[in-house]
Each structure stands twice: as C-alpha cells, then as structure tokens.
C-alpha cells in the first residue's frame, strides 16, 4: 500500500502540471485535494513505520531474520516441490530448472541487510520523527514544530523508499517461486511520470494506482 499512497499523490501533481484545464478543475475544490494529499502522506508515514520500526511486529528485519533462521524454505527440494505443485509436469525439465536455480545463501542475506540498513538511515532521519512525534503520539505541537519535523525529509526520499520495498518484495517473490537471484537495481519504469505518460499493461501496485489516477484525471478534465 505504500506505493499506492506515494504514487497517487505524485501522479496527481504530475497530471496537473501537464494541463492548465485540469489544474483549474482541481482548484475548484482545493480543500478536498489538500485533504487527499494529507491522507496519502500520513498513511505512507505510518506504513513505513510498520516496515522499518524494529518494535513493529511487521518490521523488515523480522522478515530477514526468519529467512536466515530457516533457509531450507529456499532449498532446491522445496523449490522443486513448489514448481511441481504449480504444474511443472516434466520431471527432466523440472530437474534441469531446479539445478540451475539460485539458492538463498548467507551472502544474499548480508547483501539484503546492507540494502535495508541504508534505507533505514533515511527512515530514521526523514520519516520516523514525523511518525513518532506527530502522527502516532502527538508529542509535537505548534505549526513551526510540526513543519520542522516534515522538513527533515523530501518527497523524493519517500518515493525511493517505496520503490526499494516494492523491488525487494518482487526479488524475494522471484527467489521463492522461481529460484532467481535477488537483485535490487533501480529501474526508470518506477518513475511516476514515466508510468503516467507511457502507460503499459504492467500490474504492479504503483502502476495500477497511476493508471487509476490517469483515468480519474481524464474524467475530471473532460467534465464527463
């Protein structure tokens, strides 16, 4: 859901920047759109806290630790059983597939942990102060204090965190289901502007929400 919150807001801003007619239409109901933006942002901050806060039962370190604790889940035998259950009927083909599959190792675990640690530094600086001191516990009071908390981070950093988490999800899904080595390389297709301007048939959560925003903005602009 983090990608949906982040990409929805960024896609709306991008759409408005492309069309003066759409911008005029959106400006007819400014309170509504400010409320939407605030809701998207608050939800993203809270959701990122659930992922990166080590006290959260859903935190990403707990996921990595569970992988390290029982790596047999990613063994060749386990992958073969999953593929067979999924309809991989040819025994010879299955044997060759599994023999060439990537099997999770401690080097992968360390690499993933390092990647997560780099993103947690961003979370600790840019996201956690707002999440803990304002959204979750309301320790911060006064406009200037709240604004100082938000100023610790940038929209681009929240976007980058959402991209990383989606890539990690996809990498682990492919490792578990297809025996592919987990790669975390950034791709231009994650740009909300690229997705909005060049829609495709991809079905990632960030692409689905941008597609929906594009449809909604078209309806608003046309007055239909």
Residue, then its C-alpha position, 0 to 999 in steps of 0.5 A: x500500500x505504500x506505493x499506492x499512497x506515494x504514487x497517487x499523490x505524485x501522479x496527481x501533481x504530475x497530471x496537473x502540471x501537464x494541463x492548465x484545464x485540469x489544474x483549474x478543475x482541481x482548484x475548484x475544490x482545493x480543500x478536498x485535494x489538500x485533504x487527499x494529499x494529507x491522507x496519502x502522506x500520513x498513511x505512507x508515514x505510518x506504513x513505513x513505520x510498520x516496515x522499518x520500526x524494529x518494535x513493529x511486529x511487521x518490521x523488515x528485519x523480522x522478515x530477514x531474520x526468519x529467512x536466515x533462521x530457516x533457509x531450507x524454505x529456499x532449498x532446491x527440494x522445496x523449490x522443486x516441490x513448489x514448481x511441481x505443485x504449480x504444474x511443472x509436469x516434466x520431471x527432466x525439465x523440472x530437474x534441469x530448472x531446479x539445478x540451475x536455480x539460485x539458492x538463498x545463501x548467507x551472502x544474499x542475506x548480508x547483501x539484503x541487510x546492507x540494502x535495508x540498513x541504508x534505507x533505514x538511515x533515511x527512515x530514521x532521519x526523514x520519516x520516523x520523527x514525523x511518525x513518532x512525534x506527530x502522527x502516532x503520539x502527538x508529542x509535537x505541537x505548534x505549526x513551526x514544530x510540526x513543519x520542522x519535523x516534515x522538513x527533515x525529509x523530501x518527497x523524493x526520499x519517500x518515493x525511493x523508499x517505496x520503490x526499494x520495498x516494492x523491488x525487494x518484495x518482487x526479488x524475494x517473490x522471484x527467489x521463492x517461486x522461481x529460484x532467481x537471484x535477488x537483485x535490487x537495481x533501480x529501474x526508470x519504469x518506477x518513475x511516476x511520470x514515466x508510468x503516467x505518460x507511457x502507460x503499459x499493461x504492467x500490474x504492479x501496485x504503483x502502476x495500477x494506482x497511476x493508471x487509476x489516477x490517469x483515468x480519474x484525471x481524464x474524467x475530471x478534465x473532460x467534465x464527463 
